[in-house]
Amino acid sequence: MATTITINGTLILDQTSGQQTPVDGNDTVIGANLSGLSSAFQTFLNGLAGDLQLSAGQLAYADNVEAAVSAAGLVTVNPDGATISKLFFSDGSGAPLDGDQVIFNGSPLQTVDGDAIYLHSYANGTIVLATTSATEGVGDVVAAFYLKAAGDNLSASIEMVTFEAIAHPNTANPDDRIDWTNLLNVSASGSTSFNFDNLDSGNHLFVAVGTSGAGLVVSGIHPVIQADGSLDNSGDNIKTSQGGIGATIGVNNQMFDPGETAVFSFVKGQAPGTYGDIDNMSYTDFIDVIDAKLFISQT
């Protein structure tokens, strides 16, 4: 199992005047100065400048339709052993929102004036502005979203406020509402660590540590594999030993000597253990990482 993020409900603001009926959220009276929102969100919005500066009309509209604040656990994270350092809004691939056009039920989402709506990330991804331009800092702010994470980054609430009327996709339903939980993605940054303490002693084609959801496979850079898939010791092999505290690991001996190279691959789907046959290499995908650090205890 890998780190998973679960959205436990929906975030909807129906734009009608006065008391709202948000789903899995709390109706929040915000006032024309955006009071009632979290202080960080309020400060950010009131500090917008240039094209993005909120007009009196936009603030009055937000005051009229109020805001939606989700329950504290709308977003929950199962870290599966990882330490989660940050939660943030993203596109479907985990990248920052940089002018992504909003597509709702297969069609571009628009304001009532016919302007297309685009998403932009701010404040390290904790705030998203929906604007009328694909270019950052240009256009009018249509809506804003704030991801308020708990201290351990294992849960979060979401706050939402609209500043311009959004066209209802279903013209036959005057109270047609847009489910923004289908349009916003939440991603996590985190870290995990591996050690080799539980590996059996011996000569191996490759070894794997961690879990099948997030693991590390280590092999030599020039292994030789026999016709039946098993290790030929004439090539590089991974040696492990339980002779001391924990385990030692190296290429062709229990250490890394100058000129020796091991390949470290972050993978999904490989069960931890020691392996002598290429047929047992069963990982299903690689894991993208920002950086990695390796501590070597002896050379």
C-alpha positions as CSV (number, residue, x, y, z in Angstrom):
1,M,0.0,0.0,0.0
2,A,1.2,3.5,-0.8
3,T,0.3,6.9,0.6
4,T,-3.3,7.6,-0.2
5,I,-5.4,10.7,-0.1
6,T,-9.2,10.5,0.4
7,I,-11.8,13.2,-0.1
8,N,-14.6,12.5,2.4
9,G,-17.5,14.4,0.9
10,T,-18.1,17.3,-1.5
11,L,-17.6,21.1,-1.6
12,I,-20.5,23.0,-3.1
13,L,-21.6,26.6,-3.0
14,D,-24.8,27.2,-4.7
15,Q,-24.4,31.0,-5.3
16,T,-28.0,31.9,-4.1
17,S,-28.3,34.9,-2.0
18,G,-28.2,34.5,1.8
19,Q,-28.1,31.2,3.7
20,Q,-26.4,28.5,1.7
21,T,-26.9,24.7,1.9
22,P,-23.4,23.5,1.3
23,V,-22.9,19.7,1.3
24,D,-20.6,18.4,4.0
25,G,-19.7,22.0,4.9
26,N,-20.7,24.9,7.0
27,D,-22.3,28.0,5.7
28,T,-20.1,30.9,6.7
29,V,-21.2,34.6,6.9
30,I,-18.1,36.4,5.8
31,G,-19.0,40.1,5.5
32,A,-17.7,42.5,2.9
33,N,-14.2,42.4,4.4
34,L,-14.0,38.6,4.1
35,S,-14.2,38.1,7.9
36,G,-15.1,34.6,8.9
37,L,-12.5,33.0,6.6
38,S,-9.2,31.7,8.1
39,S,-6.9,34.6,8.8
40,A,-4.2,33.4,6.3
41,F,-6.8,33.1,3.5
42,Q,-8.4,36.4,4.4
43,T,-5.1,38.2,4.4
44,F,-4.1,36.8,1.1
45,L,-7.3,37.8,-0.6
46,N,-7.4,41.3,0.8
47,G,-3.8,41.7,-0.3
48,L,-4.4,41.0,-4.0
49,A,-3.2,43.7,-6.3
50,G,-3.2,44.7,-9.9
51,D,-5.8,42.9,-12.1
52,L,-6.5,40.5,-9.3
53,Q,-7.4,43.2,-6.7
54,L,-10.9,42.5,-5.5
55,S,-13.4,45.3,-6.4
56,A,-16.2,46.5,-4.1
57,G,-18.6,44.7,-6.4
58,Q,-16.8,41.4,-6.0
59,L,-16.6,41.8,-2.2
60,A,-20.3,42.6,-2.1
61,Y,-21.1,39.6,-4.2
62,A,-19.1,37.4,-1.9
63,D,-20.8,38.9,1.1
64,N,-24.2,38.2,-0.4
65,V,-23.7,34.6,-1.3
66,E,-21.5,33.9,1.8
67,A,-18.9,31.1,1.8
68,A,-18.5,27.4,2.2
69,V,-16.2,25.8,4.8
70,S,-15.9,22.1,4.9
71,A,-15.6,19.8,7.9
72,A,-12.1,19.4,9.3
73,G,-11.6,16.0,7.8
74,L,-12.8,16.6,4.2
75,V,-9.3,15.6,3.1
76,T,-7.6,12.7,5.0
77,V,-4.2,11.1,4.3
78,N,-3.0,7.6,5.0
79,P,0.8,8.0,4.9
80,D,1.7,4.3,4.9
81,G,4.9,4.9,6.8
82,A,5.8,8.2,5.1
83,T,6.3,11.5,6.8
84,I,4.0,14.0,5.1
85,S,5.5,17.5,4.9
86,K,2.9,19.3,2.8
87,L,-0.6,19.1,1.3
88,F,-1.4,21.2,-1.7
89,F,-3.8,21.7,-4.6
90,S,-2.5,20.4,-7.9
91,D,-3.4,19.1,-11.3
92,G,-4.1,15.4,-11.8
93,S,-0.4,14.7,-12.1
94,G,0.6,16.4,-8.9
95,A,2.0,19.5,-10.6
96,P,1.0,23.1,-9.6
97,L,-2.0,24.6,-11.3
98,D,-0.6,27.1,-13.8
99,G,-3.6,28.2,-15.9
100,D,-5.4,24.9,-16.2
101,Q,-8.8,25.5,-17.8
102,V,-11.7,24.2,-15.8
103,I,-13.7,21.6,-17.6
104,F,-17.0,20.6,-16.0
105,N,-18.9,17.6,-17.4
106,G,-16.9,17.8,-20.6
107,S,-17.5,21.5,-21.3
108,P,-15.5,24.6,-20.4
109,L,-16.8,26.2,-17.2
110,Q,-17.7,29.9,-17.7
111,T,-18.9,33.0,-15.8
112,V,-22.3,34.3,-16.6
113,D,-20.5,36.9,-18.8
114,G,-19.2,34.0,-20.9
115,D,-15.5,34.1,-19.7
116,A,-13.7,30.8,-19.5
117,I,-12.3,30.0,-16.0
118,Y,-8.7,28.9,-15.2
119,L,-7.0,27.7,-12.1
120,H,-3.7,29.1,-10.6
121,S,-1.8,28.0,-7.5
122,Y,-0.5,30.4,-4.9
123,A,1.0,30.2,-1.4
124,N,2.8,26.9,-2.1
125,G,-0.4,25.4,-3.5
126,T,-2.5,26.0,-0.4
127,I,-4.5,28.7,-2.2
128,V,-6.0,28.4,-5.7
129,L,-7.6,31.3,-7.6
130,A,-10.1,30.7,-10.3
131,T,-9.7,33.6,-12.8
132,T,-10.8,34.6,-16.2
133,S,-7.3,34.3,-17.8
134,A,-4.9,31.5,-18.4
135,T,-2.1,33.9,-17.6
136,E,-1.1,34.3,-14.0
137,G,-1.9,37.7,-12.5
138,V,-4.3,38.6,-15.3
139,G,-8.1,38.7,-15.4
140,D,-10.7,38.8,-12.7
141,V,-10.9,36.5,-9.7
142,V,-14.0,34.4,-10.0
143,A,-13.5,32.1,-6.9
144,A,-10.8,31.2,-4.4
145,F,-10.0,28.1,-2.4
146,Y,-7.9,27.5,0.7
147,L,-6.6,24.1,1.8
148,K,-6.2,24.3,5.6
149,A,-4.0,21.4,6.7
150,A,-3.7,20.1,10.2
151,G,-0.4,20.3,11.9
152,D,0.6,16.7,11.0
153,N,-0.6,17.2,7.4
154,L,-2.8,14.1,7.7
155,S,-6.1,15.9,7.3
156,A,-7.4,19.2,6.0
157,S,-10.5,21.3,5.5
158,I,-11.2,23.4,2.4
159,E,-12.7,26.9,2.4
160,M,-14.3,28.4,-0.8
161,V,-15.6,31.8,-1.7
162,T,-17.0,33.1,-5.0
163,F,-16.6,36.7,-6.3
164,E,-18.4,36.5,-9.6
165,A,-21.4,34.5,-10.7
166,I,-20.6,31.3,-12.5
167,A,-22.9,30.1,-15.4
168,H,-25.0,27.1,-14.4
169,P,-24.2,24.2,-16.7
170,N,-27.8,22.9,-16.6
171,T,-30.0,25.7,-17.8
172,A,-33.1,23.6,-16.9
173,N,-32.2,23.8,-13.2
174,P,-32.1,27.3,-11.6
175,D,-30.4,25.9,-8.5
176,D,-27.9,23.8,-10.5
177,R,-24.7,23.6,-8.4
178,I,-21.1,22.9,-9.3
179,D,-19.3,20.2,-7.3
180,W,-15.7,21.6,-7.0
181,T,-14.4,18.5,-5.4
182,N,-14.6,17.0,-8.9
183,L,-12.4,19.8,-10.3
184,L,-9.7,20.3,-7.6
185,N,-7.0,17.7,-6.9
186,V,-5.1,17.5,-3.6
187,S,-1.5,16.1,-3.6
188,A,1.0,15.5,-0.8
189,S,4.8,15.8,-0.5
190,G,6.5,13.5,2.0
191,S,9.4,11.3,2.7
192,T,10.1,7.8,3.8
193,S,13.3,6.0,4.9
194,F,14.6,2.5,4.3
195,N,17.2,0.3,6.0
196,F,18.6,-3.1,5.2
197,D,18.5,-4.7,8.7
198,N,16.1,-7.5,7.8
199,L,17.9,-8.8,4.7
200,D,19.2,-12.3,4.8
201,S,23.0,-12.8,4.4
202,G,24.2,-13.9,1.0
203,N,24.9,-13.1,-2.7
204,H,21.9,-11.7,-4.6
205,L,21.0,-10.5,-8.0
206,F,19.0,-7.8,-6.3
207,V,17.4,-6.9,-2.9
208,A,14.3,-5.0,-2.0
209,V,13.3,-3.1,1.1
210,G,10.3,-1.1,2.2
211,T,6.8,-2.2,1.2
212,S,5.1,-3.3,-2.0
213,G,3.5,0.2,-2.1
214,A,6.7,2.1,-1.8
215,G,10.0,0.2,-1.9
216,L,13.6,0.4,-2.9
217,V,15.3,-2.1,-5.2
218,V,19.1,-2.4,-5.2
219,S,21.1,-4.2,-7.9
220,G,24.6,-4.0,-9.3
221,I,25.2,-2.0,-12.5
222,H,26.6,-4.9,-14.5
223,P,24.9,-8.2,-13.4
224,V,25.3,-11.3,-15.4
225,I,22.2,-13.5,-15.7
226,Q,22.2,-17.1,-16.7
227,A,19.8,-18.5,-19.3
228,D,17.4,-19.7,-16.6
229,G,17.2,-16.2,-15.1
230,S,19.4,-16.9,-12.1
231,L,22.4,-14.9,-11.0
232,D,25.8,-15.7,-12.5
233,N,28.5,-14.6,-9.9
234,S,30.9,-13.6,-12.7
235,G,28.9,-10.3,-12.8
236,D,28.0,-7.7,-10.2
237,N,26.0,-9.0,-7.3
238,I,24.6,-7.5,-4.1
239,K,26.2,-9.0,-1.0
240,T,24.5,-8.7,2.4
241,S,25.6,-9.8,5.8
242,Q,24.0,-10.0,9.3
243,G,27.5,-10.3,10.9
244,G,27.2,-7.1,13.0
245,I,24.5,-4.7,14.2
246,G,21.8,-4.6,11.6
247,A,23.0,-5.6,8.2
248,T,25.7,-4.6,5.8
249,I,25.2,-4.3,2.0
250,G,27.6,-3.7,-0.9
251,V,28.5,-4.6,-4.4
252,N,30.6,-7.8,-4.7
253,N,31.4,-7.5,-1.0
254,Q,29.8,-6.0,2.1
255,M,30.9,-2.5,1.3
256,F,31.2,0.0,-1.5
257,D,34.7,0.3,-2.9
258,P,35.8,3.0,-5.3
259,G,34.7,2.2,-8.8
260,E,31.8,0.0,-7.8
261,T,28.3,1.0,-8.6
262,A,24.9,0.0,-7.3
263,V,21.6,1.0,-8.9
264,F,18.9,2.2,-6.4
265,S,15.3,2.3,-7.9
266,F,12.2,3.5,-6.1
267,V,9.4,1.2,-7.1
268,K,5.9,0.0,-6.5
269,G,4.8,-3.6,-6.4
270,Q,8.0,-5.4,-5.3
271,A,7.8,-7.4,-2.1
272,P,10.8,-6.9,0.2
273,G,13.4,-9.6,0.4
274,T,16.5,-11.0,-1.3
275,Y,16.4,-12.4,-4.8
276,G,18.6,-14.5,-7.0
277,D,16.4,-14.8,-10.1
278,I,15.3,-12.1,-12.6
279,D,11.9,-13.8,-12.8
280,N,11.2,-12.6,-9.3
281,M,11.6,-8.9,-10.2
282,S,8.0,-8.0,-10.2
283,Y,7.7,-4.2,-9.6
284,T,4.9,-2.6,-11.5
285,D,6.0,1.1,-11.6
286,F,8.6,3.6,-10.6
287,I,8.0,6.3,-8.0
288,D,8.9,9.8,-8.9
289,V,10.9,11.5,-6.2
290,I,12.3,15.1,-5.7
291,D,15.6,14.0,-4.1
292,A,17.1,11.1,-2.2
293,K,19.9,10.7,0.3
294,L,22.0,7.7,1.1
295,F,24.0,7.0,4.2
296,I,27.0,4.7,3.7
297,S,28.5,3.4,6.9
298,Q,31.7,1.8,5.5
299,T,33.8,1.8,2.3
